[in-house]
């Protein structure tokens, strides 16, 4: 007897083809780092921002550029420094002598995909300038509101090792990021492959080999499909229980907010769509729980001194829950 064949009520063929094409284009240049590439694409479809943490030289900035190139969207880059002012990020009114009026000169944050390099190098005042635009996709200056053109996505990088001249990101800003991606070193075989790849490129630029696989308008359409992915009530209850446990766990000083619950739900929907399903499974939720929660919790001082990581505590919470089936 053959197993029954289930048909999706949402046609995800365009989405799945787009994901394969974007991944293929990025893989022309990026060796390994499969988890980083997968999570960035998931965040793109889930309409979320991404914080990428890793030591210098592990292709954080390059990957962000490649994603923008593969999506055929406007790309802007801001290098955060200790002397950067909010107006350097969001823009400033400039007096026009001809009209005797002030005109708003848009800052680099006005793009579809915005790379904020070394986000923890700017002081809190400048970091705060990103808060409204990341959450509400708009900027308010002198009583005028300027909307961001969708799709809008912030990809921020930071170095976890070097602390001189850096400022810790406030919790309110960390909470705006859908994922925090931790980028490891490549293994020896991958490093050899990187050397061979760039040696064979010669004088060619890495970006030149990337072809657009998706337009900005198509990204907006695919995001609408992701929002329509089904998720059962028992899985919503599972997400709520998971996040609630972060607020009552003995190893955690500060738990995750309701925004974290929404982030897990949206990321799980995007993960399901990438897998070709129009419904969420518990595995989708578990797959995104760690990158969604790791930057939203603060461990107790005792656990930090013991060297316990946020990842370990989140996995411990998941293992202690009953998985709905």
Secondary structure, 3 states (H helix, E strand, C coil): CCCCCCCCCCCCHHHHHHHHHHHHHHHCCCCCCHHHHHHHHHHHHCCCEEEEECCCCCCHHHHHHHHHHHHCCCEEEEECCCCCCHHHHHEEEEEECCCCEEEEEECCCCCCEEEEECHHHCCHHHHHHHHHHHHHCEEEECCEEEECCCCCEEEEEECCCCCCCCCCCCHHHHCCEEEEEECCCCCHHHHHHHHHHHHHHCCCCHHHHCCCCCCHHHHHHHHHHHHCCECCHHHHHHHHHHHHHHCCCCCEEECCCHHHHHHHHHHHHHHHHHCCCCECCHHHHHHHHHHHHCCCCEECHHHHHCCCCHHHHHHHHHHCCCCCC
